[in-house]
Amino acid sequence: MVLVQALSAVVETALGLMAQARLGVVGLVVLTAAFVGIRARHSRLAVGAVVVFVLLMSQA
């Protein structure tokens, strides 16, 4: 259980740094919305944020 949480934290940090380096503040806001949607089990927010994130990353 602790290993899963640690791995999740590392992945979140890595994705956050990658988004900040390529997309700036907008990428961080979209990535934060995706993680909030996943943790709150709000699928519409999570899916929408992930789609926007993928579109932004494909253009960066």
Secondary structure as GFF3:
##gff-version 3
##sequence-region A 1 60
A	DSSP	alpha_helix	2	23	.	.	.	ID=ss1
A	DSSP	alpha_helix	25	39	.	.	.	ID=ss2
A	DSSP	alpha_helix	43	59	.	.	.	ID=ss3
###
